[in-house]
Amino acid sequence: MCKGAQTVTPDDLPLAADFPKATVEDWRKLVDGVLKGGPFEKLVGKTYDGLKIEPLYPRAKGVSPVVGRAAAAPWQIIQRIDHPDAAIANAQALTDLENGATGLSLVFAGGTGAHGFGLEPSAEAVAKVLKDVHLDAGIGIELQIGPQSRMAAIHVAEYVKSNGLSPAACNIRFGLDPLAAGAVWGHSPFTWDEIVPAVTGAIKGLAALGFKGPFASADGRVIHDAGGSEVQELAFVLACGVAYLRAIESAGVPLEQAQGMVYARLAADADQFLTMAKFRALRLLWARIETACGLTPKPLFIAADTAWRMLTQRDPYVNMLRATIATFAAGLAGANAITVLPHTLALGLPDPFARRVARNTQLLLLEESSLARVSDPAAGTGGIETLTVQLCEAAWALFQESEKAGGAFAALQQGLFQGKVAAARKVRDANIAKRRDVLTGASEFPNLQESETAVLKATPVALAPYGEQKYKFVPLPPIRLAEPFEALRDKSDAALKARGARPKVFLANLGTPADFTARATFAKSFFEAGGIEALGSEGFADPAKLAAAFKASGAAIACLCSSDKIYAEHAEAAAKALQSAGGRHIYLAGRPAEAETALRAAGVAGFIFAGADALATLQDVYQWTEHV
């Protein structure tokens, strides 16, 4: 410190002293001025669980940080190892560990998060994959297995013992989770009472060998991947976690020991605040369960995957941004381990570049942004604290419903979770179709000229069917939100390949660029989201010239684009001219309600506007263009 310098405290820097104190009332006056008589409720958002999100929150007072990782401790940077060729998978694992990864997720074929690929679950493949990987050097190992690949857990344990390693020195999460597999498949060859001895036998056997665990995974990704909500995901994790705790205790393991044998998996998506609140809520909810069991709460180990359902095949580089936000949120909310799904995973096996980006996304956030240096920075923030409490209350209520149904397995048999997921997904699908939930690169701002993205070629491991489908219930298969729009883009690509041209729409621009540019830009994005190539044009005032340009374009459909003022003067004549020129279907960009009847009489068959069902409109377009 320089000579004569004084210690400065925050109270010595009253930076806002020269400004009047801001109040909520003053803010509301300003807001009301902008709303111009509109209801304030327009600014209140809602989650898919019906939880309200206010536009402004005061600071939450009297709250404490939610305890997660140790203070200033980084999360584990986990890399997926899922290549079916064990030798290639080993090379990937070594490259990842040499370049910043601090853990590996061994994804075996048939596992809940395999997404079509995965390692062969044989002893030989396990040995090849783990060759030269120092399991006792402090790295984290996570297994993603299913009933068909369940023996992989035993093979990993045997590999540790056969190589003279101390099981206690190896940080392995074994990922035993028959409930997740049953939920995804929608069937089970056994009852829960028959499953319990097999699971607890494996857990006790691994613990007897000296492994620390945790062993059983309560996997919320099942709900998230199927289109469910945050509350549903949390409640499912609680139900599965409690089911495993009870099973382990019933096998003669003291609850104090069983407490550390269960961990959780959650999906982290691009909704930053909801993701943070969800991770925080799970810790509080699990602590409540521990207390109810007579246990002293200990921080639950939570592993995060960036969300599968948010990945897009089109413009996949946007997935990098989605993954960055998801990692940011999970890391700040105290996740113990994070796996970033590579941005090309929805297209196939990621190449070295995609794997490096996934790894470096975490390294940058940890090493350059230092996100781990502050524990629970969301503590005290009114919005996130409120969301956390709301999620806790709603998830606990749904968890109690599952308990009344008889536990997680019985709730699945009765369709409790599936029904709620289906309801949430129905609303979500409608919002995606109407582009209220924007999927950049898919439903908005598409790029019809994007180049092909490189992925690795590999033959997936073939697994024998597992058991008889004796006990059936509604399945929860994983989905991706962009799939409906991608299906239309695939249809467009097929047309391009077969006929040398995509389906086209002629943008019939009226007036000057100042009149039509805004709606022409909107229309281009609207149609090209479905693979319909939008052909631009100069502004027209003469219907005859407009008709000639349309005819020369070779398009079968047209969309009028201009301002409401120009529509009032020229739209009817333009529509008639386009129809006379062979227009099979004419749209208009906008929603001039007063003139709709007259416009339809002139030949306008449909209107495109913000909030319209874009997906349904685009699907209809193909019937007018397929035979052109």
C-alpha positions in Angstrom: 0.0 0.0 0.0 1.3 3.5 -0.9 2.4 5.7 1.9 -0.5 7.8 3.2 -3.2 5.5 1.6 -6.2 4.8 3.7 -8.3 1.6 3.8 -11.5 2.2 1.9 -14.8 0.6 2.8 -17.9 0.4 0.7 -19.6 2.9 3.0 -16.9 5.5 2.0 -18.1 5.3 -1.7 -21.7 6.4 -1.8 -21.8 6.3 -5.6 -25.6 6.7 -5.8 -25.8 9.6 -3.2 -26.3 12.2 -5.9 -29.3 10.5 -7.4 -32.8 10.2 -6.0 -33.6 6.8 -4.5 -35.3 4.5 -6.9 -38.6 2.9 -5.8 -40.8 0.3 -7.3 -43.6 2.9 -7.5 -41.4 5.1 -9.7 -40.5 2.1 -11.9 -44.2 1.2 -12.3 -45.0 4.7 -13.4 -42.4 4.4 -16.2 -43.6 0.9 -17.1 -47.2 2.0 -17.3 -46.2 4.8 -19.6 -44.6 2.3 -22.0 -47.6 -0.1 -21.8 -50.0 2.8 -22.7 -52.9 1.3 -20.9 -52.0 -2.3 -21.5 -52.2 -4.8 -18.6 -49.1 -5.1 -16.5 -49.6 -8.9 -16.6 -48.2 -8.8 -20.1 -44.8 -8.6 -18.5 -45.3 -11.6 -16.2 -43.9 -14.8 -17.7 -44.8 -18.3 -16.9 -42.8 -21.5 -16.8 -44.2 -24.8 -18.2 -45.2 -25.6 -14.6 -47.3 -22.5 -14.4 -44.8 -20.7 -12.1 -45.0 -16.9 -12.4 -41.8 -15.0 -13.4 -42.2 -11.3 -12.5 -40.3 -8.7 -14.4 -38.7 -7.2 -11.3 -37.8 -8.7 -7.9 -36.4 -7.0 -4.7 -33.4 -8.5 -3.1 -34.1 -11.6 -1.0 -33.1 -11.0 2.5 -32.1 -13.4 5.3 -31.1 -16.2 2.9 -28.0 -18.3 3.0 -26.0 -19.8 0.1 -27.1 -23.3 -1.0 -24.2 -25.6 -0.1 -22.9 -27.5 -3.1 -19.3 -28.0 -4.0 -16.5 -27.2 -1.6 -15.7 -23.5 -1.4 -13.9 -22.4 -4.6 -13.6 -26.0 -5.8 -14.0 -26.5 -9.6 -16.5 -28.9 -11.0 -15.3 -32.0 -12.8 -14.9 -31.4 -16.6 -16.3 -34.6 -18.0 -15.9 -35.7 -21.6 -18.2 -38.3 -23.2 -16.5 -41.5 -24.4 -19.0 -43.2 -26.7 -17.2 -44.4 -29.9 -18.1 -48.0 -30.6 -14.5 -48.8 -31.5 -12.7 -49.3 -28.2 -9.3 -48.3 -29.6 -10.6 -45.0 -31.0 -12.5 -44.4 -27.8 -9.2 -44.9 -25.8 -7.4 -42.4 -28.0 -10.2 -39.9 -27.5 -10.1 -40.4 -23.7 -6.3 -39.9 -23.5 -6.5 -36.8 -25.7 -9.2 -35.3 -23.5 -7.4 -36.0 -20.3 -4.1 -34.5 -21.7 -6.0 -31.4 -22.7 -7.9 -30.3 -19.7 -10.7 -32.8 -19.0 -10.7 -34.0 -15.4 -13.1 -36.9 -15.9 -14.6 -39.3 -18.4 -18.2 -40.4 -18.9 -18.0 -43.9 -20.3 -21.2 -44.2 -22.3 -22.1 -47.8 -23.0 -24.5 -48.9 -25.8 -28.0 -49.2 -24.4 -27.4 -46.5 -21.8 -30.0 -43.8 -21.1 -27.8 -41.1 -22.6 -26.2 -43.2 -25.5 -28.3 -41.6 -28.3 -27.6 -44.3 -30.8 -24.0 -45.1 -30.1 -21.9 -46.2 -27.1 -19.1 -48.5 -26.0 -19.4 -52.3 -26.2 -20.1 -53.5 -22.7 -17.5 -56.4 -22.7 -14.5 -56.9 -20.5 -12.2 -56.7 -23.5 -13.7 -53.4 -24.7 -13.4 -52.0 -21.1 -9.8 -52.9 -20.9 -9.0 -51.3 -24.3 -10.9 -48.1 -23.5 -9.2 -47.7 -20.1 -5.6 -48.5 -21.3 -3.1 -46.0 -19.9 -5.9 -44.1 -18.1 -4.7 -43.5 -14.6 -7.9 -44.2 -12.7 -6.3 -43.5 -9.3 -4.9 -40.1 -10.3 -7.9 -38.1 -9.1 -9.9 -38.1 -12.3 -13.7 -38.7 -12.2 -15.2 -41.7 -14.0 -18.9 -41.9 -14.7 -20.6 -44.9 -16.2 -23.7 -44.6 -18.3 -25.2 -48.1 -18.6 -28.5 -49.7 -19.2 -29.9 -53.2 -18.5 -28.3 -54.6 -21.7 -24.9 -53.1 -20.7 -25.2 -53.6 -16.9 -22.2 -56.0 -16.8 -20.0 -53.0 -17.8 -20.0 -51.9 -14.2 -18.6 -55.3 -13.1 -16.0 -55.3 -15.9 -14.8 -51.8 -14.8 -14.5 -53.0 -11.2 -12.6 -56.1 -12.3 -10.3 -54.0 -14.4 -9.4 -51.9 -11.4 -8.7 -55.0 -9.2 -6.7 -56.8 -12.0 -4.5 -53.8 -12.5 -3.6 -53.7 -8.8 -5.3 -50.4 -8.2 -7.0 -49.5 -4.9 -10.8 -49.2 -5.4 -10.9 -46.5 -2.7 -8.5 -44.4 -4.7 -10.7 -44.5 -7.8 -13.4 -41.9 -8.1 -16.1 -43.9 -10.0 -19.8 -43.3 -10.2 -21.3 -46.5 -11.4 -24.6 -45.2 -12.7 -26.9 -48.2 -11.8 -30.4 -47.0 -12.7 -33.0 -49.5 -13.8 -35.8 -47.0 -13.2 -34.4 -44.7 -15.9 -34.2 -47.5 -18.4 -37.7 -48.7 -17.7 -39.1 -45.2 -18.0 -37.5 -44.7 -21.4 -38.4 -48.1 -22.7 -41.9 -48.2 -21.3 -41.6 -51.8 -20.1 -39.7 -54.0 -17.7 -39.3 -57.8 -17.6 -39.4 -57.7 -13.8 -41.4 -56.1 -11.0 -39.7 -53.6 -8.7 -39.5 -56.2 -5.9 -37.6 -58.5 -8.3 -35.3 -55.6 -9.5 -34.3 -54.5 -6.0 -32.2 -57.6 -5.0 -30.2 -57.4 -8.2 -29.4 -53.7 -7.8 -28.6 -53.8 -4.1 -26.6 -57.0 -4.6 -24.4 -55.2 -7.1 -24.1 -52.1 -4.9 -23.1 -54.2 -1.8 -20.6 -56.2 -3.9 -18.9 -53.1 -5.3 -18.8 -51.5 -1.8 -17.3 -54.7 -0.4 -14.5 -54.5 -3.0 -13.7 -51.1 -1.5 -15.3 -48.7 -4.0 -16.6 -45.5 -2.5 -19.3 -44.9 -5.0 -21.8 -43.4 -5.4 -23.4 -46.4 -7.2 -27.1 -45.6 -8.0 -28.1 -42.7 -10.1 -31.4 -40.8 -9.9 -31.5 -39.5 -13.5 -33.7 -36.5 -14.2 -32.5 -36.4 -17.8 -35.2 -38.9 -18.6 -37.9 -36.4 -18.0 -36.1 -33.5 -19.6 -35.2 -35.4 -22.7 -38.9 -36.4 -23.1 -40.0 -32.8 -23.1 -41.0 -32.5 -19.4 -40.8 -29.5 -17.1 -38.4 -28.6 -14.3 -40.8 -29.6 -11.6 -41.4 -33.0 -13.2 -37.7 -33.5 -13.5 -37.0 -32.7 -9.9 -39.9 -34.9 -8.6 -38.7 -37.8 -10.7 -35.2 -37.5 -9.3 -36.6 -37.4 -5.7 -38.8 -40.4 -6.4 -36.0 -42.5 -7.9 -33.5 -41.4 -5.2 -35.8 -42.4 -2.4 -36.6 -45.7 -4.1 -32.9 -46.5 -4.2 -32.3 -45.3 -0.6 -35.1 -47.6 0.6 -33.8 -50.5 -1.5 -30.3 -50.2 -0.2 -31.5 -49.9 3.4 -33.7 -53.0 2.9 -30.6 -54.9 2.0 -29.1 -54.3 5.4 -27.0 -51.2 4.7 -27.3 -48.5 7.3 -28.9 -45.3 6.0 -25.9 -43.3 7.0 -23.9 -45.4 4.6 -26.6 -45.6 1.9 -26.7 -41.8 2.0 -23.5 -41.6 0.0 -24.4 -44.4 -2.4 -27.0 -42.3 -4.4 -26.3 -39.4 -6.7 -28.4 -37.3 -9.2 -28.2 -36.4 -12.8 -29.9 -33.3 -14.2 -30.1 -31.7 -17.6 -28.9 -28.1 -17.9 -30.4 -26.1 -20.8 -30.2 -22.6 -22.3 -32.8 -21.2 -19.8 -30.1 -19.8 -17.5 -32.2 -18.7 -14.5 -34.5 -21.8 -14.5 -31.5 -24.1 -14.7 -29.8 -22.4 -11.8 -33.0 -22.5 -9.7 -33.5 -26.2 -10.6 -30.1 -27.2 -9.4 -30.4 -25.2 -6.2 -33.8 -26.6 -5.6 -32.7 -30.2 -5.8 -30.1 -29.7 -3.1 -32.7 -28.2 -0.8 -35.2 -30.9 -1.6 -32.7 -33.7 -1.0 -31.7 -32.2 2.3 -35.3 -32.3 3.3 -35.5 -36.0 2.5 -32.3 -36.6 4.4 -33.7 -34.8 7.4 -37.0 -36.8 7.1 -34.9 -39.9 7.2 -33.2 -38.8 10.4 -29.9 -38.1 8.6 -27.7 -35.1 8.9 -27.9 -33.5 5.4 -24.8 -33.8 3.3 -24.4 -32.1 -0.1 -25.8 -34.3 -2.8 -23.5 -35.1 -5.7 -25.1 -33.7 -8.8 -23.9 -34.5 -12.3 -25.1 -32.3 -15.2 -25.4 -32.9 -18.9 -26.1 -30.1 -21.3 -29.6 -30.9 -22.6 -30.1 -33.3 -25.5 -33.5 -31.8 -26.4 -32.1 -28.4 -27.2 -29.6 -29.6 -29.8 -30.4 -28.8 -33.4 -29.1 -30.6 -36.5 -29.5 -27.4 -38.6 -27.0 -24.6 -38.0 -25.4 -26.8 -35.3 -22.8 -24.1 -34.3 -25.6 -22.4 -32.4 -25.5 -25.4 -30.1 -22.1 -24.1 -28.9 -23.9 -21.0 -27.5 -26.7 -23.1 -26.0 -24.1 -25.3 -24.3 -22.2 -22.3 -23.0 -25.2 -20.9 -21.3 -26.2 -24.3 -19.9 -22.7 -24.9 -18.5 -22.5 -21.4 -17.1 -25.8 -22.0 -15.3 -25.0 -25.4 -13.9 -21.6 -24.4 -12.8 -22.8 -21.3 -10.9 -25.6 -23.4 -9.4 -23.1 -25.8 -7.9 -23.0 -28.9 -10.2 -20.2 -31.3 -9.1 -19.6 -32.5 -12.6 -20.6 -31.3 -16.0 -20.7 -33.0 -19.4 -21.1 -30.8 -22.4 -22.8 -32.7 -25.3 -20.7 -31.8 -28.4 -22.5 -29.5 -30.8 -22.7 -32.1 -33.6 -24.0 -35.0 -31.4 -27.5 -34.8 -33.0 -25.9 -35.5 -36.4 -23.7 -38.4 -35.3 -20.5 -39.1 -33.5 -18.5 -35.8 -32.9 -15.2 -35.3 -34.6 -12.1 -34.0 -32.8 -13.0 -30.4 -33.4 -16.5 -30.8 -31.8 -15.0 -32.7 -28.9 -12.4 -30.0 -28.4 -15.0 -27.3 -28.4 -17.1 -29.2 -25.8 -14.0 -29.5 -23.6 -12.8 -26.0 -24.0 -16.3 -24.5 -23.3 -15.8 -25.7 -19.7 -12.1 -24.8 -19.5 -12.8 -21.2 -20.6 -15.6 -20.8 -18.0 -13.5 -22.3 -15.2 -10.0 -21.0 -16.0 -10.7 -17.6 -17.6 -14.0 -16.7 -16.1 -13.2 -18.2 -12.7 -16.9 -19.2 -12.2 -16.0 -21.7 -9.4 -14.4 -19.1 -7.2 -17.8 -17.8 -5.8 -20.1 -20.3 -4.1 -23.7 -19.9 -5.0 -23.6 -16.3 -6.4 -27.4 -16.6 -6.9 -27.9 -16.4 -3.2 -30.0 -13.3 -2.3 -31.0 -12.6 -5.9 -34.8 -12.1 -5.7 -35.7 -13.7 -9.0 -33.6 -16.9 -8.6 -34.4 -17.3 -4.9 -38.1 -17.0 -5.7 -37.9 -19.5 -8.5 -36.0 -21.9 -6.3 -38.7 -21.8 -3.6 -41.5 -22.2 -6.2 -39.7 -25.2 -7.7 -39.2 -26.8 -4.3 -42.8 -26.4 -3.3 -44.2 -27.7 -6.6 -41.7 -30.6 -7.0 -42.3 -31.7 -3.4 -46.1 -31.9 -4.1 -45.5 -34.0 -7.2 -43.1 -36.2 -5.3 -45.7 -36.8 -2.7 -48.1 -37.8 -5.4 -45.6 -40.4 -6.6 -45.2 -41.6 -3.0 -49.0 -42.0 -2.7 -48.9 -44.0 -5.9 -46.5 -46.5 -4.3 -43.1 -45.1 -5.3 -41.3 -44.4 -8.6 -41.8 -47.7 -10.3 -45.5 -47.8 -9.4 -46.0 -44.2 -10.5 -44.5 -45.2 -13.9 -46.8 -48.2 -14.1 -49.8 -45.9 -13.4 -48.6 -43.2 -15.9 -48.3 -40.5 -13.3 -45.1 -38.9 -14.7 -45.9 -39.7 -18.3 -49.2 -37.9 -18.2 -47.7 -34.8 -16.8 -44.8 -34.9 -19.2 -47.2 -35.3 -22.1 -49.3 -32.3 -21.0 -46.1 -30.1 -20.7 -44.8 -31.3 -24.0 -48.1 -30.5 -25.8 -47.9 -26.9 -24.7 -44.2 -26.8 -25.5 -44.8 -28.2 -29.0 -47.5 -25.6 -29.6 -45.1 -22.8 -28.6 -42.4 -24.1 -30.8 -44.8 -24.4 -33.7 -45.8 -20.8 -33.2 -42.2 -19.8 -32.7 -42.8 -18.4 -29.3 -40.0 -20.6 -28.1 -37.3 -19.7 -30.6 -34.9 -22.3 -31.9 -32.3 -20.2 -33.7 -31.1 -21.8 -36.9 -34.1 -24.1 -37.0 -37.4 -22.3 -36.5 -35.8 -18.8 -36.8 -33.0 -17.4 -38.9 -32.5 -20.5 -41.0 -29.6 -20.8 -43.4 -30.5 -22.8 -46.5 -26.9 -22.5 -47.8 -25.2 -24.0 -44.8 -22.5 -26.6 -45.5 -22.5 -30.1 -44.4 -21.1 -30.7 -40.9 -18.4 -33.3 -40.4 -19.1 -36.3 -38.0 -17.4 -39.6 -37.6 -18.6 -42.7 -39.3 -19.0 -45.8 -37.1 -21.3 -48.8 -36.8 -23.3 -48.8 -33.5 -22.8 -51.8 -31.2 -25.6 -54.3 -31.6 -27.1 -55.5 -28.4 -29.5 -58.4 -27.8 -33.0 -57.6 -26.5 -33.2 -57.5 -22.8 -35.9 -59.8 -21.3 -39.5 -60.1 -21.9 -41.7 -57.0 -22.2 -43.8 -58.3 -19.3 -44.8 -55.1 -17.5 -45.7 -52.4 -19.9 -46.4 -48.7 -19.4 -46.2 -45.5 -21.4 -42.6 -44.9 -22.5 -40.7 -41.6 -22.2 -38.4 -41.6 -25.3 -36.0 -38.7 -25.8 -36.9 -36.1 -28.3 -35.3 -32.9 -29.7 -37.4 -29.8 -29.9 -36.3 -28.9 -33.5 -37.3 -32.2 -35.0 -40.6 -31.0 -36.7 -38.8 -28.1 -38.5 -35.9 -30.3 -39.3 -38.2 -32.8 -41.0 -39.4 -30.1 -43.3 -35.8 -29.1 -44.1 -35.0 -32.7 -44.9 -38.0 -32.7 -47.3 -36.6 -29.6 -49.0 -33.2 -31.2 -49.3 -34.7 -34.3 -50.8 -36.5 -32.1 -53.4 -33.3 -30.3 -54.2 -31.5 -33.6 -54.7 -34.3 -35.1 -56.9 -35.3 -32.1 -59.0 -32.4 -29.7 -58.7 -34.4 -27.0 -56.9 -36.1 -26.5 -53.6 -39.8 -25.5 -53.2 -40.0 -21.7 -53.7 -42.1 -18.8 -52.6 -42.1 -15.5 -54.4 -41.9 -12.5 -52.1 -44.3 -10.1 -53.8 -42.9 -6.8 -52.4 -45.1 -3.8 -52.8 -44.0 -0.2 -52.7 -40.5 1.0 -51.6 -37.9 -0.8 -49.5 -39.0 1.3 -46.6 -42.5 -0.2 -47.0 -41.7 -3.9 -47.5 -38.3 -4.7 -46.0 -39.5 -5.5 -42.5 -42.2 -7.9 -43.6 -40.1 -9.4 -46.4 -37.4 -10.2 -43.9 -39.9 -11.8 -41.6 -41.4 -13.8 -44.5 -38.0 -15.0 -45.7 -37.2 -16.4 -42.2 -40.7 -17.8 -41.8 -40.7 -19.8 -45.1 -37.1 -20.8 -45.1 -37.5 -22.3 -41.6 -39.4 -25.0 -43.4 -37.0 -25.3 -46.3 -39.1 -23.1 -48.7 -36.7 -20.9 -50.6 -37.8 -17.3 -50.5 -37.2 -15.4 -53.8 -36.9 -11.7 -53.2 -38.1 -9.0 -55.6 -38.0 -5.3 -56.1 -40.9 -3.2 -55.0 -43.9 -3.1 -57.4 -46.7 -0.7 -57.9 -47.9 -2.1 -61.2 -49.9 -5.3 -60.8 -49.0 -6.4 -64.4 -45.2 -6.1 -63.7 -45.7 -8.0 -60.5 -47.5 -10.8 -62.2 -44.8 -11.0 -64.9 -42.0 -11.2 -62.3 -43.9 -13.9 -60.4 -44.4 -15.9 -63.5 -40.7 -15.6 -64.4 -39.7 -16.8 -60.9 -41.0 -20.3 -61.5 -42.6 -20.3 -58.0 -46.0 -21.8 -57.4 -46.9 -19.7 -54.4 -46.4 -16.0 -53.5 -46.4 -13.9 -50.3 -47.4 -10.2 -50.4 -45.0 -8.1 -48.3 -45.5 -4.4 -47.4 -46.9 -2.0 -44.9 -50.5 -1.8 -43.8 -50.8 1.5 -45.7 -49.6 0.0 -49.0 -51.8 -3.1 -48.5 -54.9 -0.9 -48.2 -54.0 0.7 -51.6 -52.6 -2.1 -53.6 -52.9 -5.6 -52.0 -56.3 -6.6 -53.5 -55.1 -5.8 -57.0 -51.8 -7.4 -56.5 -53.5 -10.6 -55.2 -55.8 -10.8 -58.2 -52.8 -10.3 -60.6 -50.8 -13.1 -58.9 -53.7 -15.4 -59.0 -54.3 -14.7 -62.7 -50.5 -15.4 -63.3 -50.9 -18.9 -62.0 -50.4 -18.4 -58.2 -51.6 -21.6 -56.6 -51.6 -20.2 -53.1 -51.1 -16.6 -52.0 -50.1 -15.5 -48.6 -49.8 -12.0 -47.0 -47.3 -11.1 -44.4 -49.2 -9.4 -41.6 -52.6 -9.5 -40.0 -54.8 -6.6 -41.3 -57.9 -7.8 -39.5 -60.2 -5.1 -40.9 -59.3 -6.0 -44.5 -59.2 -9.8 -44.2 -62.5 -10.5 -45.8 -61.8 -8.3 -48.8 -58.3 -9.7 -49.2 -59.5 -13.3 -49.1 -62.1 -12.4 -51.7 -59.2 -11.0 -53.9 -57.3 -14.3 -53.6 -55.3 -14.2 -50.4 -55.5 -17.6 -48.9 -53.5 -17.3 -45.8 -51.7 -14.8 -43.5 -48.3 -15.2 -41.8 -47.6 -13.2 -38.7 -45.8 -13.4 -35.3 -47.6 -16.0 -33.2 -49.2 -17.8 -36.1 -48.8 -21.6 -36.3 -45.7 -21.5 -38.5 -45.2 -25.3 -38.5 -48.8 -26.0 -39.7 -48.5 -23.3 -42.4 -45.2 -24.7 -43.7 -46.5 -28.2 -43.7 -49.5 -27.0 -45.8 -47.1 -25.2 -48.2 -45.7 -28.5 -49.4 -49.0 -29.6 -50.8 -48.9 -26.5 -53.1 -45.3 -27.0 -54.2 -44.7 -30.7 -54.4 -45.7 -31.2 -58.0 -44.2 -28.1 -59.4 
